């Protein structure tokens, strides 16, 4: 995969900024140019949170200690169970995300993401969800991942899965390295719906012909923005909403094991990212000392 950054950034009339990155994969079927599918990543396409498994991969390479990993895993669980979606907590998550990639080169992050996907993420892809995505591809439709993770990590996952691209959190880049500032907001909650709406305007998509897949009630704005909403491995709140609206439900989990795997979850992706970075910075200082 090419190492140059290929991110499209769009700002709408209300000032909402979104970014997406396409893969280099060519469609194998005659394109259906006005329809697409949008898949949440964490606990929808993948068991657990992509940024958590990325951190696990960093820990295995001695960028992080097991203590660092345990601390931010606990922070993420605490955020999900206690904080939920209060504005102040998302502000903290945004500040954490600002620190995540500061000083890193884009090509370094993508290279690590490729290696770590193959090692720790690929075995955790829900085969059933991947098959749903493939059905859209077989129909000539584009398939986009939508994640709070940095867009470069999302693009790596999309490329490995043979998908069109990824919508994700965009970090500012200068001279091939991240500055530590975000372009727009974290790709979370309503921001996902705004980003999909912007991409649809740019790409000529008819949202009434599009589909969205998610596990979380946090993505209700995204699910409500398209013509077909599908709840995949839904949390309790989303399951209730799906039944209320008559949305399709797909559940690929089995018993207790699925519940345990899903603990590193979507809600605190930005917070976990900041914890990853804190560990990375500490490790680099130790090496430099």
Secondary structure as GFF3:
##gff-version 3
##sequence-region A 1 289
A	DSSP	beta_strand	7	11	.	.	.	ID=ss1
A	DSSP	beta_strand	17	22	.	.	.	ID=ss2
A	DSSP	beta_strand	36	40	.	.	.	ID=ss3
A	DSSP	alpha_helix	50	60	.	.	.	ID=ss4
A	DSSP	alpha_helix	66	78	.	.	.	ID=ss5
A	DSSP	pi_helix	79	83	.	.	.	ID=ss6
A	DSSP	alpha_helix	87	100	.	.	.	ID=ss7
A	DSSP	alpha_helix	106	116	.	.	.	ID=ss8
A	DSSP	pi_helix	117	121	.	.	.	ID=ss9
A	DSSP	three_ten_helix	122	124	.	.	.	ID=ss10
A	DSSP	alpha_helix	127	138	.	.	.	ID=ss11
A	DSSP	beta_strand	142	150	.	.	.	ID=ss12
A	DSSP	alpha_helix	151	161	.	.	.	ID=ss13
A	DSSP	beta_strand	165	174	.	.	.	ID=ss14
A	DSSP	beta_strand	177	183	.	.	.	ID=ss15
A	DSSP	alpha_helix	190	203	.	.	.	ID=ss16
A	DSSP	three_ten_helix	207	209	.	.	.	ID=ss17
A	DSSP	beta_strand	211	214	.	.	.	ID=ss18
A	DSSP	three_ten_helix	217	219	.	.	.	ID=ss19
A	DSSP	alpha_helix	220	224	.	.	.	ID=ss20
A	DSSP	beta_strand	228	232	.	.	.	ID=ss21
A	DSSP	alpha_helix	236	245	.	.	.	ID=ss22
A	DSSP	beta_strand	248	250	.	.	.	ID=ss23
A	DSSP	alpha_helix	255	261	.	.	.	ID=ss24
A	DSSP	alpha_helix	269	288	.	.	.	ID=ss25
###
